[in-house]
Amino acid sequence: MAPSIKSLELVFGERAREARDLITGKTSPYMYESVQQWERQCYHRPFLYEAIMCALNEICDGAFGWEAVYYLNDPEKLRAVYLNVGDTYVTTIFYFLNHRQSWKVLSLGDLYE
């Protein structure tokens, strides 16, 4: 399930609806310039969640790319990806790669506490 527009406003401001449309699949991430540029550099097309994160980074003022979070007990296993907004306790968007493959709005600090 995708986060509400109200919660996405904490991260994306006026572009929250656009972010939700990317997350829900109503808008293709492949129409964004940053995704197209990245794709031209790749041998294989990025995974859909990677393309969405790249597009979300493009529309989020104050984002510095997206990063990965690994399990503490298994540092080779990817747990989630999130937009880096420059502060551990500032709200951002996460995509969890577990069996639910869910999107959540929270801070990196909240995740680890």
C-alpha positions in Angstrom: 0.0 0.0 0.0 1.3 3.5 -0.9 1.6 6.2 1.8 -1.2 8.9 1.8 -0.7 12.1 0.0 -0.8 13.9 3.4 2.2 11.9 4.7 4.0 12.3 1.3 3.6 16.1 1.7 6.1 15.9 4.5 8.7 14.8 2.0 7.6 16.2 -1.3 5.5 19.2 -0.5 3.4 20.3 -3.4 4.6 17.4 -5.5 3.2 14.8 -3.1 0.5 13.7 -5.6 3.1 13.2 -8.3 5.1 11.1 -5.8 2.1 9.0 -5.0 1.4 8.5 -8.8 5.0 7.2 -9.2 4.7 4.8 -6.3 1.3 3.5 -7.4 2.3 3.0 -11.0 0.0 5.7 -12.4 3.1 7.6 -13.7 6.0 5.8 -15.3 9.4 6.7 -13.7 11.0 6.2 -17.2 9.6 9.5 -18.3 11.9 11.4 -15.9 15.1 12.8 -17.3 17.2 11.5 -14.4 16.0 8.0 -15.0 16.5 8.2 -18.8 20.0 9.5 -18.3 20.8 6.7 -15.8 19.3 4.1 -18.1 21.5 5.2 -21.0 24.5 4.4 -18.8 23.3 0.9 -17.9 23.8 -2.4 -19.6 20.6 -3.8 -18.0 17.5 -1.7 -17.2 17.3 -0.7 -13.5 14.8 -2.5 -11.4 11.4 -0.7 -11.2 11.9 0.3 -7.5 15.3 1.8 -8.5 13.8 3.8 -11.3 11.1 5.0 -9.0 13.6 6.1 -6.3 15.6 7.9 -9.0 12.5 9.8 -10.2 11.5 10.5 -6.6 14.9 12.0 -6.0 14.4 14.2 -9.0 11.1 15.7 -7.7 12.2 16.0 -4.0 13.7 19.4 -3.1 16.6 18.8 -0.8 17.2 15.1 -1.6 20.8 14.0 -2.1 20.2 10.7 -4.0 19.0 7.4 -2.6 20.8 5.0 -0.4 20.5 1.4 0.9 19.9 0.0 4.3 21.2 -3.5 5.0 20.2 -6.0 7.8 22.5 -5.7 10.8 22.8 -9.4 11.2 23.3 -10.0 7.4 25.2 -7.0 5.9 24.9 -8.5 2.4 21.1 -8.6 2.4 19.4 -5.4 1.3 16.6 -4.4 3.7 15.4 -1.1 2.2 16.2 1.9 0.1 15.5 5.5 1.0 15.9 9.1 -0.2 18.8 10.8 1.6 17.6 14.2 2.8 20.8 15.0 4.7 19.6 14.5 8.3 19.0 11.2 10.1 15.8 12.5 11.8 14.1 14.3 8.9 11.2 12.4 7.4 11.9 10.7 4.1 10.5 7.9 1.9 11.5 4.3 2.3 10.9 1.2 0.1 11.2 -2.1 2.0 12.3 -5.0 -0.1 10.8 -7.7 2.2 8.0 -9.9 1.2 5.5 -7.0 1.4 7.6 -4.6 -0.7 6.1 -1.6 1.0 6.6 2.1 0.9 6.7 4.0 4.2 7.3 7.6 5.2 9.6 7.9 8.3 13.0 9.0 9.2 16.2 6.9 9.2 16.5 7.5 12.9 13.0 6.2 13.5 13.9 3.0 11.6 16.9 2.3 13.9 15.3 3.3 17.2 
